[in-house]
Amino acid sequence: MMNRQKFIDKFMAAFVLLAMFKIIGIVAQLFHESFWSVVGTLIIFLIVAFIILMVIAALKDKEQNQRNSGRRAGGGGNFYLETSLFDKIRSKYEELAEKYIAEKEYKKAAKVYMNLLQDHYRGAKTLEDGGFYNEAAVVYLKKLKNKSDAANCYEKAKQYKKAIELYKEMEQKEKVGDLYKEINELENAHTYYQIVADDYISNNQMVKASLLYRKKMENTEEAQKVLLKGWEENKDAFNCLNNYFANISDVKELETQIRDLYQKTPLFKKLIYLDAMKYEFKKDPKLQAVTRNIAYEIIAEKVESRSEIVNELKYFNPDDEVILKDISRYKTGRNRMFRN
């Protein structure tokens, strides 16, 4: 019992001493911070100090009552008392921070989190939630070494140059291009977009490269070249061909491209071309003749080695019940032939 009392007395003495040093430190901030900023910090500290003293006083009263009533505690009493004390103090800090947030005093809440609870992440997040993006970015960067969240905050604050430098350090080249485009530095933006496009192409991600050219660099011609390259070099061939056709809005031009590309298609890629024709057939009635004829030609070439290919006819004759019966008769006859 006496050990607990001594602990509380020592804790209070140490707290008072530390409080004096803290007050001196806060006053010293007048040399490099504004008067009202220092006053605000001092008020917060005094409120928290008062709360802590009230908690300690309550614990002393409780201890005195226990001693007067003759209660005795086990050997782990000191540990329990220390844990209880610090939990109560922490709880008071949490309540204070939540109170400030409810009152939209985000900077004060952030100071409680960072200075008293030593939780810099919640401090930074509170500043960010309150719209103090520059201040949040500094905490993310200096205290947490979190470049990603810092860059995001600088971007929200429209501090694009600072955000760009961080994204460069993180090698997020497409994001760098986006921000250069945001501030209308198109040459710099295209330089970084080109680096990203080259990386996509070297990794055989032709569709991604084409999307970058078309949507961000506004270069449809280059986008089509990349897709055509992917189709010809068999790098994600179907998606390259499908996107190549999708980028042609003029129906007559599309019909010409469908016909011309088919003439250059090697035998081993004709089944891929057939799959692409299913999509083009549905786009416009004006494309149905050319796509159907190409499909018939491919099916005729492949039917001897792949009899199941006759099923593809139904995609190009969706309303023709006769052809469905013909397909069924063909399959039945072929099965009978193999049984014999």
N, C-alpha and C positions, 0 to 999 in steps of 0.2 A: 504493500500500500504506500509506504514511504517512497519506494523507488519510483512509482507512478507520479507522485506529487513532485518529486525532484525533477523528473523528466519534463513535466509541464512547466515548472518554474524556469528550467534551463531553456526550454523551447521559447518561452515568452521573452526571456532576456535576449536570446539570440535573434529573435524576430525583431525586437525593438531596435537592436544594434544595426541589423541589416536594413531596416526601414529608414534609419537615419542616413546611412550611406546611399540608399536609393534616392531619397529626397535631395541630397546634395548632388547626385548624378543628374537628376531631372533638372534641377536649377542650372546646372552647368550647361545644359543643352541650349540655354538662351544665347550662347555665343555662336551657334550655327543653325538654330531653328527659330521660327517666328514665336512671338510672345504667347499668342493664343494657342498655338500647337502645344507648347510646353505646359501652359495652364491646363489644357485638356488632359494631357498625360498625367499631370499631378493630381487632378481631381479623381481620375480613374484609380490611380494608385491609392489615394486616401480612402476611397470607398471600399476597395478590396481589403486594405489594411484594417479598416474598421470591422469588416465582416470577419476577418481572421481573429481579431482580438475578441470579438463577441463569442466565436466558437471556442477559443481557449478559455475564456471566462466561464462559459457554460460547462466546459469539461472540469474546470477547477471546482465549481460548485457541486457538480455531480460527485467528484472524487471526495470532497469534504463531507457530503451527505453519506456516502458509502462508509467513510471512516468513522463517522459519528454513530452509524447504525451497527458498526462492528462487522460489516461484510468483508469477506476475504476472497481474493482472486487467486487463480492458479499460477503456475510458474511462467506461462506464456503471456502474462498480463501486459508487459511492456510492449511486446510486439503487437498485440491486439490494439492497445491504446494508440500506438504510432499509426497503424493502418487506419483505424477509425478516424483519427484526427486529419490525416492527409486526404482521406476519401471525402470527408465533410468539406474541407477547404476546396478540393477540386470540384465538388458538386456546386459549391457557391459560385465558383468561377464560371462553370457551365451555365448556371442560371443567369448570371450577369450577362454573359455573351448572348444568350437567347433573348434576354430582355432588350438588349440593344438592337438585335436583328428585328425583333417585333416592332421596334420604334423606328426602323430603317436607319439606324445609326451604325452603318456597316463598318466604318473606319474604327469606331470605338470597339465594336465586337471583334474586329480583326486584331486589335491590339491586345485584347484579353486572351484570344487564342494564342497569339505569338509570344507575347511577353510573359504571361502568367501561366498558361497551359503548355507552352513550348510546342505548340502544334502549328507549324508553319503552313502545312498543306491546307488545313481548315481556315487559317487566316487568309491565305491567298484566294481560296475558293469563295470566302465571304466577300472579299474585295471585288472579285469578278462578278459575283451575283449582284452586288450593289452597283455595278457599272463603273467601278474604278479600275479600268483595264490596265492603264499604265502602271499603277501601284501594284496590282496583282502580278503583272509581268515581271516586275523587279523582284518580288518575293519568289516567284517560281524559278527565276533564273539564278538569283544570288544565294538564296537559302536552300532551295530544293534541287538545283542543277537540272531543272526540267525545261529543256529548250523547246520541246513540243508545245506544252501549255503556255509557255511564255510567248512563243511566236503567235499562237492562236489569240492571245490577249492583245498583243500589239496590232494584229490584223483587225480585231474588233475596235480598237482605238483609232484605226486608220493610220497607224504609224507603220506604213508599208515598208519603208526602207529598213527599219529595225527588224521587221518580220522577215523580210527578204534575206538579210544577213544570217539570221538564225536558220532559215530553211536551206540556205546554201551550205551551212555547216553540217546540217543533217542530210545533205545530198538529196533533198526532195526537189528535183529539178523541174518537174511539171508544175509544182506549186509555185516555184520561183517564177516560172513563165506566166502563170495565172496572175500573180501580183504585179509583175511588170506590165502586163496587159491592162490591169486595173488602173494603173497610173499612166496609161497611154504611152509607155515606152515600148513600142511594138517591135523594134529591132532587137532589143534585149530579150523580149518575150519569145520571139521566133528563134533566137539563138538557142535558148534553153529547150524550147519545144523540139527543135531539130535534134538535139542531143538525145532526148527521150525517144523520138521516133526512130533514130538510128539504133538505139538499144533494143527497141521492140523488134525491128527488122532482123537484127543479128540473133535474136532469140526466137525467130520464126513466128512472131506474134503480129502477123500482117494486118489482121482486122483492127487491132488496137492502134497500130501505126496509122492506118487509113483514117480512123475516127479522129485521131489527133490532127492530122492534116486538114480534114474536112471541117471539123467543128471548131477547132481552136485557131488553126492557122488560115482557115478559109481558103484552102487550096484544093479544090475538088479534083483538078487534073492530076496532081501528085498522089492524091488518095486513090484514084483509079489505077494509076501506074503500079502502086504498091499491091493492090488487090490482084491485078493482072499477073504481076510477078509471082504472087503466092499461088495463084491457080496454075500457072505454067510450070512452076518448080515443085508443085505438089506439096505445098506447105499450108496445111489446113485448107485444102483445095475447095471443098464444098462451100464452106463459109465465105471464102474469098470470092468465089463465083457468085454466090447468092447476094452478097453485099455489092459486088460490082454491078449486077443487074438492078439492084434496088436503088442505086444512085443515079440511074438514067430515068428521067421523068418523061421525056418525049417518047411516045409509044412507037412511032415510026423508027426512031433511032434505036430503040430497044429491040425492035424486031430485026433490024439489020445486024445489030451486035450479036443477038442470039444465033442468027444464021451463020454469020462469019466465024464466030468462035467455034461453032460446032464443026465447021469444015477443017479447022486446025486441031481438033481434039483427037489425041491418040486413042487407040483401041482400049487400052487398059483403064482409061478414065471415062469411058462412055457411060458406065453405070452411074458415076457421080453426076454426069451431065443429065442423065435421065431423071435423077432425083431433083435436080434443080428445075427441070422442065415442069414438074408437078406444081411448083410454086408459081412459075411464070404463067402457066395455063390459067390459073385462077385470077390473075391480076386484071385482065381486060379481055373482052370478047375478041378484040382485034388480034390478040396474040394466040388464040386457040388453034388456028390453022397451022401456023409454023411450028408451034410446040408439039402438036399432035403428030405432025409428019415426022419430026425428029424422033419422037418417042417410038413410032411405028418402025422406023428404020433401025433403031437400036435394039428393039425387041426382036425383030426379024433376024438380026445378026447374032443375037445371043441365045435364041430359043433352043437351038440344038444342044448346046452345052448346059443351059440352065432353063429347064422347062418351066420352072415356077415363075419365070419372068412374065409369062402371059397374064398373070394377075395384075400387072401394072396397067394393062389396057383399060381397066375400069376407072382409073384416075382421069383418063382423057376422054371417057365416054360416060359420065356420071348418070345420065338420064336414059341411056340405051340398054333396055332390058335384054335385047337380042344378043348383044355382045357378051353379056354375063352368061347366057345359056351356051354360047359358042365356047367360052372359056371352060365351062363345066364339061362340055362334050369333049373338048380337046384333052383335058386332063384325064377323063374317064377312058378315052381311047388309048392314050399313052400308057396308062396303068395296065390296061388289058394287054397291050402289046408286050410289055415287060413280063407279064405273067405267062404269056405264051412262049 
